[in-house]
Amino acid sequence: LGASWTFSLAEWRQAAGPWRWTFPRDHGSHPEFRTEWWYFTGNLKDNSGKRFGYQLTFFRQGILLEAKHPRNPWSVRDLYPAHFTLTDVSTGQFWFAERISRKGPGLAAAAQGQMDIRLLNWSASMKDHAIRIEARQQAMELSLDLVPRKPAILHGVNGLSKKGPNEGQASYYYSYTDL
């Protein structure tokens, strides 16, 4: 699991300077930043020893700092792209799916203050210390309960991961490395 948020336009908040990390708040969305993502990758083994790999990634991309009509659920402020992959290591088969939606009644959302991300029937949510991820697309299906076995790792300097030489060319970034 990793989460990160950054921006590229002057009106959006920049990833610059120290961040005061508070969990579970920082598992949720930070709409003052233009871009953020939550990604889950892992390796699995079934009871017979067959190995699989997976990835489920959600993005929130700010289009406008504020929706033109904030009370209208169809008024676009953010877009929510996502990727979902499964690999059967023993057969070498790889499947993937992508989707994108705007926030709307039941379409997509990322809650503030807690991890609760949804894009149609794909989701990632955290209750107490357990993370539930789910995705279904045609014959692909993933449904896992993940529990961090180590504390979150802050990338860069106290979670500020530089991406370029200039101010704001960075992400606030943390990961759980053992779920």
N, C-alpha and C positions, 0 to 999 in steps of 0.2 A: 504494500500500500504506500502510496506517496500522495502528497497534495502540494499544490503550488499555486501561487497567483502572482500576476505581474501586470503591466500595462504598457501602452505605447503612445498614448495621446496625452497632451498637457492637462486636459480637464480631469483625467482619471488619476487616482492616487498612485504614487510611485512606490516601488519596492526600494526604499532607500533608508538607511539608518537602522537602528535596532528595532526589533519587534518584541512586544511583551506577549509571550506565548501563554495562552490560557486554554486548557482543554476541559470540557468538550467544545467550547466556543469555536476554536480554530479548526475543528473537523468540518464545520459548516461553511457556508458561502460568505464571501466578503465582497458585496456588490460595489463597493467604492473602487475596486480594482477592475480593470477591463477583462482580464483573462485569468481563469483558474481551472484546475483539473484535479480529478481524483482517479487514480489508476490502481488496479489490482492485477498482479501477475503471479503465477505460481506453477508449481509442478505437483502432480497428484499421482497416486498409485492406487489401483483398485485391489480388491481382496485376492485376485489371482496374480498380482504383480504387474499387471499391464500399466504402462505409464502414459500420462496425459499432461499437456500444458494448457494454460488458459490466460487470457487477458480480457479485462473489462475496464474500459476507460470512459469517463464522463468529462465533458468540458462545459464550461459556461463562458460564453464570449459576449461581452457587453457591446451592444450596437449603439445605444444612447445612454447617457448618464441617468436620464429619467425618461420613462415612457411618456409619449405625447399626451396620452389619456390614461393616467394611472389607475382610474377606477374601472376601466374597461379591460376585462381579462384577455382580450385579443390584441391589445395595444402592445407592440413589440418593443422591448427594452433589451432583452438577451436572447441569444440563440444557444441551443443545447445540442452539440454534436456528440456522438459516442461511437466507440469501436468495440467489437466483441469477437474474440477468436478462440478456437479450440484446436488442439493438435493431438492426434493419436500417434505417439512416438513409435509404437511397434509396427504400424502400417505405413507411417510417413504421411498420413493424410492430414490436411490442414483446411479448416473452414473459417470463414470470416463474414462479418456483417457490419454494416455501418448504418447510422441513421442520424437525422437531425430534425429538430423541432423548435418551435418557439414556445414560450410559456403560454399556457392557455388552459381552459378547464380540462384538467386531467391529462394534459399532454406532457409537460416537462416542468421541473422546478428543482431548485436547490435551496434548502432551508438555511437560514442564518442561525447560529448558536449551537447547532448540532449537525451531525452527518445524517442527512436525509435527502438523497438525490434520486430523482425519478425521470425517466424518459420512456414514455409509453409503458411497456411491461418490463423494462430493464430498471433495476434499482440497486442502491447501496444505502444501507442505514445502520446506525450504531445505537445499541441500547446497552447501557452500562459499559462493559468492555468487550462486548461481542458485536462483530460486524456481520451483517447478512447481505450477501450479494446474490442477485438473481437476474438471469437474462434468458429469453427464449426467442429463437428465430428459426422458423421452419424445423428442420431435424436437429438443430443445435439447442442444447439446454444446459444451463449451469445454475446450481442452487447450492450455495455454501454458507456455512456459519464459520467465521474466522475469529480467532481469539489471539491478540498479540501476546507473544511469550517474552518479549523484550520491550523496554520503553521506546518511545519515539526517538529517532535519531534526527538531529538538526543538521542540515547540510550547509556548507560554507561556514561563515562566521556567525555563530548563534542563530542559524537558520536563514541568514541572508546569503544566497547563492548568486555570486556575480556571473553575468552572462556576457558582459562587455566592459570596456574601460570607462564609460560615462555613467554619471549619476542616473539611477533609475533603470539601468540595464542589468536587472537582477530579478530574482524571484525569492519570496519567502517560501521555504521549502523544508519539509520534513518527511520521514518515511518510517513505517514499521517494517523491519527487515526479517521478522520471523513470525508468521501467522500460522 
